[in-house]
Amino acid sequence: MKTFKTLAQATTLVLLAFSACKAPSETTKVLTQADYPAPPKAPKKPQTFTNHGYTRTDDYFWLKDKNNPETITYLKAENAYADTVMASTKDLQNKLFEEMKGRIKEDDQSVPFFDNGYYYYTRQEKGKQYGINCRKKGSLDAPEEITFDLNKMAEGKPALIWGGYDVSDDNTIAAYVSNTTGSYAEYELKFRNLQTGQDLPDKIAKMAGSMTWAADNKTVFYSVPNAALRSYRIYKHVLGSTAKDELIYEEKDELFSTYVGRSKTKKMIGIASSSFTSADMRWIPADQPNAKFKLFLPRQKDIQYSVDDYTDRFFVTWKDPQNKNQKVWEAPKEGYEDRSKWKEVIPHNPKAKIEGIDVFEKYMVITKRINGLLEMDVREIATGNTKTINFPEPVYTAYPSGTPEFSATKFRYSYTSLNRPSTIYDYDMISNQSTKLKEREIPSGFNAEDYEVKRLWATAKDGVKVPMAIVYKKGINLDGSNPCLLYSYGSYGYSSDAGFNSNVFSLVNRGFVYAIAQIRGGSDLGEEWYEDGKLKKKMNTFTDFIACAEHLIKEKYTSSEKLAINGGSAGGLLMGAVTNLRPDLFKVVVAEVPFVDVINTMLDSSLPLTTQEYEQWGNPNIKEDYDYIMTYSPYDNLKKGNYPNILATGGLNDSQVGYHEPAKWVAKIRDLKTDNNLVLLKINMESGHGGATGRFDYLKEEAFNYAFILTRLGIIK
């Protein structure tokens, strides 16, 4: 095995080795670390940390400093090495890319939606990375107005994150949000005259993403992040004013973030503050931008509420320890502070979690989750009569897709499943009929009937039944010989819904079983499902995933020698934890922007998201919480032994999970591993948490990941 004396030498040798690597034969022989040059070796620079009487030594803490030239040199060496190892897969990567690209309709257009006199839509043009935002006045036959061509905005930029835009009531000015760093936490707010297409001089250099217009067409409220990128202040800006923007509200509790928005009625502006367990809201009339915001209800521990404005009342979605799946009240406009005047509209149902409500002039649409599947009820407000939008398949997902007009009598939603491309419908709330507007087109061809979709139930360590959704090509033998990719997330209450992922069919068409594990930590089976996978129950998330993997093997869908797993961000934490717990169970691990250095991150309150997330992981400044986190923190639980093949990815400008987490993790694994499997690190040096921002650049990253999975399992075509 070669070793490198310096990082510069490593970079040079890795680049030279491009042509020296052995190319895979036409057989399924899997090349190992012995077939390649040695990987870069990060120098050890031990730093010790003492907490609660325990001392930890971190040899790679120095990688956290991206202003250190040695860090950048090391990351470049890792990228070059990953390219070296994957050089023999270039043809496969290109083939995968073309397959994925072939499932995208390059010249496409979204279904227009109507808002305040205009139809708005986005279209894509062949060969272009980004969308073009457009509108038409009054009729779809009217001339097209291009509001924002993101391709022009992205020219010469390393990345483009588009946060969207909001148009003034008189339809003349658009406030728009974007950045070119790839970060999802810091944006720039600008204003465009839609009549001339020119930007106004007004510019907010650093804002947090939420903003809204008042009804006067000149006042905009917007959120601002603090140094740790917590959205903590709301300011008011008046177009054309040279005065300093007025601070409207500051959220001083570090567990809370604050946001601003406007009601569907357009009559109310609200400032919401929320943590993972509590929330409150302040409001003013939208036509009184200089009014003082009024607190709706005082903040209470473990009580979350949100408010929807209506003509003569408010609708309040409410969650407390006795109503974990939420309920809905109506409260009068006058005297709403007296809760004895409230009337229960939708009672709490322990078997149905209310995901949200959408209030229209005559109807309310309630999105709820029952037994892991989303349903939508349409309730006539005047009578209470309720209809349910029914869906035909046993495994699917359906969700509202945006109906901005308060007076609308048609509600737009999307429906998809593992083998059904996303389809847009309008549901007529008067006739109770759904009309299909558009089904996603797969230009290269796709037949849903070629694939089998199932729902399976694994038995967790504590006897709980855990659902999985799987898809595979009809006709394969379930004899344990099939390759499999098992995906999950399992945190923050985010459900892992079984929607259509066109990219994954590059694996399924090669004989893979693709599975989604709906483990605790998500809210797939309701709010308790989420609560049973966080804080001091977090280990359930990991053991649930292991149970799902074991079930797939037991039922002969795959074997441990054919099983690949994938997750990103908090799903990357999942990847790290289960790899430590059961390294023998998985052949390949792809951990994207993985949150693997949990204890260090949660001890550093200067980092983005840390303090707010004490309610997710615990506060390690408290010994009891520290002790529990240390039982699963992936970086801290690495030990000498065998590990699967691992690909870890990151983004240099990632504001959610620092690039240093996967970098440190890979360096430490390489130092401890006793096997001959490959461990690669790939860092996007120009983007952040979501990776490449262009639609084709993103597919190239996916093709790289899939090529790693395939070749590690002996599939070379």
N, C-alpha and C positions, 0 to 999 in steps of 0.2 A: 504493500500500500504506500502510495506517495504521500508525503507531507509537505506543507508549504511553510516557509520560514516567515514570510510577510504576506499581508493582504494583497499588496500590489503584485507580488509574484503569483499569488493564487489567481488573480484576475487574468494575468497573461497566460498562465498555463492552461486555465480552463478554456480560454478562447482558442488556444492552439489545439486543444484536445478535440475540438469539434469534429475534425475529420479522422481522429484516431480511434474513436469509439467503435466497437464492434456493431455491425448492423445485424438486426434480428434476421434469422433465417426464415424460410417460408413455413417452418414448423412452428409449434407453439412454445418453443423453449423460451422461458422467461429469463432475461438477463438480470444479473444481480449487481450489487455494489462492486464485486470483484471484477466485473467486466468494464468498469469505468475508472477514470482517475479518482483519487481521493477528493472529497468535497472540501470546500474552504473550512478552515478551523478558526473559530472566533477565539481570540485571546481571553484567558481568564483574568479578571481583575476583581478579586473578591471584595465585596462590601458586606458588612454584617449589620443586622437589624435586630434589636431586642424589643420584644413586646410581651407583656404579661409574664415576664421571667423567662421567656423562650428566646433563644438566639438563632436566627436564620442567616445563612451565608448565601449571597447571590453573586455568582461568578460573572454574570452577564448583564448586570444592572446598567453598565455603561452604555449599552446599546440604545438606551432610552433617549440619548442626546443626539438628535438628528443634525444639530449644528456642528457636531464633531466630525471633521473630515474622515476620520478613521471609520466612523459608523457608515457613512455613505459609501466609502470604498468597500467595506465588507458587504453591504447590501448589493452593490453592483457585482461583486464577485459571486454572490449566491445566485443572482439572476443569470449571470453568464454560465454558471455551473448547471443550473436547471436547463438552460437552453442546450448545453452540451449533452446532457443525459437524454434530453428529448429530441436531439437532432435527427436521430434515426426514425422518429415518428412524424417528421414533417409532412410526408405524403398523407399519412393518416389524418393529421390535423387539418390539412387542406381539404381532404375528403369530408371530414366531419363538418367543417365550416361550410362547405358547399351544400351539404345535406341540410344543415340548420337554416342557412340562407334561403334554400329552396322552399322552406316552409313559411317564409315571410312573403307576403304580397308587397313588393317594393313600392309600387305606386298605388297607395291605398288612401282611404279617407274614413274618418270616424263618422258616426251617425250624428248629424247636426242636432243641437238642442236649442230651444228658444228661450231667450231671456231679455226682457225689457226692450222688445221691439226688434231684436236681431237674432238671427240664427248663427250659432258659433260652431266651429268644427276645426279639426286638425287633419292635414293631409301630409302624406309622405311622397317623395319623388324618387324614382329609380336611381340607385347609386348614392343617395344622400344619407348621411348619418342621422340627421335630426328632423323633427317635424316642422311644418309650416302652419302657424295659427292664422285662421281666417274667420271672416264673418260676412253675412249678407243681410241687408236691411229689409225687414218685412216679409220677404219671400225668398224661397230657394232659387227663384228665377232672376233675382236681382244680381247686379254686378258684384264680383268678389272683391273684398277688401282684405289685403294681407296685413294683419296686425303685427305679427312677429315671425320673421324667418330665422329660426334657430341656427340654420346652417351658416348664414351670414354672421350671426352673433358669435359662432364658434370658430370662425376663421382665424388661424394663427394662435389659437388658444389651446393649452394642453388638455382641457376638459371643459365641459359646460353642464352645470346643474341648473335645470329650469324649475323654479319654484311656482310658476304660474303668474296670472295677472288678474286684476280686478278693475272693472270699468266704472267710472263715475255715473251717477244717475242720469246725467244729460248725454251720456254715450260719447263724450268727446275726449276724455283723458283716461289712459290706462296706467295704473300703478303696477309695476312688474318687479319680480323678485328673481335673482339669479346669482350664480357665482362661477368662477372659472378655476377654482382650486380643487373641486371634487368633494368638498366638505359639505355635509348635510346639516351643519349647525350654524354657520355664518353666511349671511347673504348680503347682497347690495340691493337697495330699493331705489328704483328710478321711475320716472314718469314720462309717458309718451303722448304727444298730441296725435290722436288717431285721424285727424283731418289732414294734417301735413305729413305725418310719419316721422316727425322729428322729436327727439327727446328734449324735455325741458331742462333748465339749469339745475333744478332741485335734485338733490341726490343724498340718500342716507347711506353712508359707506359701510355701516355694520349694523345689521338687524337680524332678528332671530327667525323670521319666516312668516309670522302671522301679521296681517294688516287688514284694514277695512276703511271704506269711505263713509263719511257722514253724508247726510242728504243735501248738503249745500254745495256739492261739487268742487270743493276746494280744501276740505279738511280731511286729513288721513290720520288714523291711529295705527301705531305699529309697535311691535315688541322688539326688545334689545337683549342680547346675551351679556352675562358677566364674564369675568376672566376664565371661569370654568365652563363657559358656554351654556350655562343655565339661563333660560329665558326668564328674566327677573324684573324687567321694567316695561311699562307702556308709556309711550310718548305721543304727543299730538303735533302734527306738522300742518301748517297752512301754506298752500302753494303760493309761491312768489314772495313769501315773507323772509326777511333777512334776520329776524329775531331768533333767538335760541329756542329750539323746540321745547314745549312745556312737558315736564314730567307729570304724568297723570296718576300713575300707580307704581309702587315698588313692592315686590314680594320679598320680604326679608327672611322668611323661613326657608332654610336651605333644602328642605325636603320637597318644596313646592316649585312648580314652574307656572308661568302666567301667559295667557294668550288673549287675543282680541278678535272679535268677529261680529257679524251682523245677522240678524234673524231673517228667516225666509220671508216674513211679512215686510221686511225692509224698514220697520218702524222702531227697532230696538238695536242698540249697540251694547254688547256684553263683554266684560272682562272676566274670564274664568281663571281661577287658580286651582291647581290640583296636584296632589301627590298620588302615590299608588293606592292610598287608602282613604283619603279625605279630599273634599273639594268645596269651593264656594264660588259665588258669582256676583258681580256688580253690573249695573246697567244705567243707561240714560236713553231718552228718546233720540232717535237718529237725526231728527231735525233740530236738535238743541245741542250742538257739539261743544258749547261752552258750559253746559250744565255740569253739576257735580255728580259723579257716579254714586249710585245708591246701592248699598249692600242688600242682596235679596234675602239671604238668611245667614246668620253668623256661622262660622266654621265650627264643626264639631268632630271630635275624634271618631274615626272609622265610619263616617257618614259621607257619602258622595251623592251629589245631585247635579242635574243639568236642567236648564229651563228653555222651553220653546215658547215663543210668543204666539198668541192667537188674538182674534178680534176683541173678545171681551174677557179673556182669562189667560192664564198661563198653564201650560202642561209641564209637569215636573217629573222627570225620571229619577227615581230614588233608590239608593242602596244603603242598607245598614246591616249589622250583624244578624238580624232576624230575617232580613229580606235580601239575601246575598245575590239572588238572580234578578233583582230589580223589580220594581213595580212602578206604576204611573198614576200620579194624582193630577187633578185640576185644581187651580187656586184662583180666586177672584183677583182682578186687577187692583181693586181697592181693598185694603185690609188683608192682603195675602200673608202678612207677617203673623197673623193669628191662624195657627194651623188647625184650629177647630173648625175653620171655615172651609178647609180642603175636603174634596170629595175623591174617593178612590175610583179610578177609571179602569185600570187593569191591575188585578191583584197579583201578589207574588205567587209564583208557581215553582216549587222546588225542582220540578223536572224540565222547566223551560226557562233558559236564560234570555232576558231581553237584551239584544245587542244594540238596539237603538230604535228611535221613532223618527218619522218624517211627517210633519204636520202641514196639511194643506187647508184650503178654505172650507172644504166640506168633508174631508177624509183625513184619517190618520193611518199611516202604514207602519206596522210594528214588525221589525225583524227580530226573530228569536231563534235560539238554538235548542233543538230537542234531540237527545240521544246522539249528539255529534253532528247533526245535519241542520242546515239553515232553512227556516221557513219564513214566509211573509204573510201576515194578516192585514187585511184592508178593512178598517172600521169606519163606518159612517158616523161622524161626530154627533149629528143631531139625534140619531135613533139608537146608536150603539150596535146596530146590526153589523156583523163581521163575516167576511168571506176569507178563505185561505187560498193563496196561490199554490196550486199543487204541482209537484214535480215527479216525473215518471220513474227515475232510476234509484237503485238502492244506495249508491255512492255518488255524490255530486256536491257542488256548491253553487249557491245563488246569492246575489247581493244587490243592493240598490246601486245604480250607476249614474245617478245625478238627474234630478228634476228641479230646477231652480225656481220655477214660477209658483208662487203661493196659490194662484187661482187655477192651477192645472187640475184637470180631471183624469189625466193619464199619467201613470207612474212608470218610470223606466227602470228596468233591472237587467242583470246579466245572469246567464245560466251556463254552467260548464261542468264537465266531469273528466275523469282521467282519460277517457277516450272520446270526448265530445268537445270540439273547439268552442271557444266562448261565443255565445249567441246573445244578441241584444233584443229585448222585447219591450214593447209598451203595453202596460196593463190598463185597460179602460175601467176605471173605478165605478163607472155608472153601469156598464153592461156586464162587468166581470169577465171580460174576454181579453186574452193576451194576443198581441199581434207581433209576429216575428219581423224585425227590422233588418237585421244583418247577422249572418253567421261568418265567423272568421274563415277566410279562404286560405286553403293550403295549396299553393300553386303546384307543388310537386306531386300532389295527390294524397288523399287520405281516406281510408274506409274504416269507420268506427267498428264495423262488424268483424273486422279482422282481429280484434283484440278482446280479451276476456278481462272484465273488471269484477273484483270481489271485495267483500269486507270480511276480515278475519278478526278473531279475538284471541289475544295472548293472555296467559295467566301470569300476573306480576308476582314478585317475591312474597308479597303479603296477601296473595289470593285475589286481588282486584283484577277484573277483566279489562284489558287495554285494547282499543280498536286499532286496526290497520286497514288502509286502503291499498289495493295492489292492482297492477295491470300487467299483462303479458300477452304475447302473441298466441292466438289460438293454435293448438296442435303441438305445442311443446310437451315433452314428457316430464312429469313431475316426479323425477327419480333422484333428485339431489344433485344433478350434474349442471344445473343452470346457473349462470352468473346472475348476481343480484345486486342492485343498488338500493340501500335502505336509507331514507332521508327522514330527518325530523328537526324540530326547533326546541319546543318545550320550555318556554320561559315567558314571563310578563303577561301571561294570560292570552298570548297570541295563539290562535288555533291553526293547526296545520291542515288546512282544508284541501280536499281532493279535487283540485282544478286541473285544467289541461295545460301541460307543459310540452310544447312541440319539440323542444330540444331533446328531451329524454327518449324520444322515439328513435334517435340514432343508437341508443343502447337497446331498447326493446326490440327493434328490428334485427338486432344481432343476437337475439335469444335471451336477453335479460328479463328478469322479473324486477319491476320497479315498485317499491313499497314506500308508503308514508306511514310512519308510526305516530299515532295521535296520543302522545304520552302526557302524564301529569306535569303541570307547570304551564301548559296551554290551558285554554278553557273549553276544549272540544266537548266535554261532557258537563259543562256548567262551571259556575264559579268555584265550587268546592274542588273540582278537578284542578283548577289553577292553584288554589290555596294549599292543596296537598302536594304541590311540587315547588314550593318556595320556602325561604327562610330555613327553619330547622327540619323541614320535610323535603329539602331539595334532593336528597339522595334518591327519592322515589323517581325523579325524572330519569336518572341514569339507570337504575335497576329496571324500570319499565322498558327502556330502550333495549337493554340486554335481553329481557324476556321476549320482546318482539323478534329479535334476531334469532334467539333459540327456537322460537315457534316456527319461523320460516325454515329453519334447518330440520326440526323435528318432522314437519309436514312435507319434507322433501322438495320444497321450492328451490332450495339451494344447499350449499355446504359452507363450512367455515373457510375452506380453500377457495371458494368462489364468491365470497361475500365482501362487497365494498360498501362503505358508509360515507355519508356526506351531511354536513351542516355548516352554517355560517353564523358569525357573531356569537350570540348566546348559544346558538346551535353548534358553534365551534367549541365552546366550553363543553357541551355535551360530547363532542368527538373526543376531546382530550380526556374527559373523566372516564368514559367507557373504555378507552384504549388502556388507561391505567388499570381499570378494574378487571378487564378481560382481554388482554392483548392477543390471546390465543383464538379469539372468536372471529376476528376480522382479518381479511387478507390485505385490504386497501382502505386507507383513511384519507379523505379530502376535507380539510378543515379550512374554510374560507373566513378571512378576517377573524380568527378565533379569539374569544375572550378567555385566555388560558392562564393569565397571571393574576388570578382573582385577589389574592391577599394583598399584593403590592398595590394594585389599582384601588382597592377599596380602602386602603390606608392613606391614599394620597388625595386629599380633598381639593387640591388644585386642578385635578384632572376633570374633564367633562364627564358629567353624569354620576360621579361618585356619590355625592351626598344624597341626591334624590333616590339612589338605588339602595340605600340602607334598608328600605322597606321590602326589597326583593331578596337580598342576600344576607342581610344583617350588617351590623356596624362592628367591624373588627377592633375598634377601640374598646369594645366591651369584651371581656375575656371569654364569656360563654359563646358569643358569636364568632370570635376569632377561632376558638377551638373547633367549632363546627365547620367553618369555611375551610380550615386546614385539613379536614378529612377528605375533601374532594378537589381542592384547587389543583388543576392539572399540572402546572409548572412545579408546584411544591411537592407533588406526590410521585414524580418521576424517580425511578430506581434502576439499578443495573439489571439488565435482562433483555429478552427478545421483544421486538416491537414490529407491528405490521409495516408495510410500505406506506409512507406518509407524504402527502403534498400539503403544505401550508401556504396560504396566500395572505397578502396584506396590502395596504395602501399607505404610501408615505404621508399623505395629507388626511389620513383617517382621523376624524374627530371623535368617533364613538369608541373604536378599539385601536389603540396605538399600534403602529407597525411593529414596535419593539416586542409586543407580546408573542406573535408567531416567530419572530426572529430569535428571541431568547429561548423559546420552547424548542425550536429545531436545534439550536446549538447545544442545549443540554441533553436532548435525546441522543444526538450523535455521540456525545461524550460517554453516555451510559449504555448504549445499545450493544448487545453481544451477537446480533444476527447479521446477516448479509443482505437485508432488505434495503431499499432506497428510501431516503428521507430528503425531500426537496423543499426549498423555500423560494417563492416567487412574489416579489414586491412590485406593485405598480408605482412607479416613481413620479407619476403625474396626477394621480387621482386619490380618492378616499374610500369610504366605507363600501360604496356600491361598485367599485372597480371602474372599468372603462365606461364612459358616458355615452359614446356613440353606439348606435344599434349594431353595427357591424364589428366594431372593436370589441364590444361585449361578447359577440359570438366567437371571436377568436380566442378570448380567454376561456370560454366554455369548451371550445374544441381542445384546447390545451389540457384542461382538467379531465375531459373524457378520454383523451388519448392516454393520459397517465393511468386511468382506471383500466382501460382495455388492455394495454400492454402489460400491466402488472398481473392481469389475469390470463395472459397468454393469448390474447386476441389481437392480431396485428393487421387486420384488414377492416 
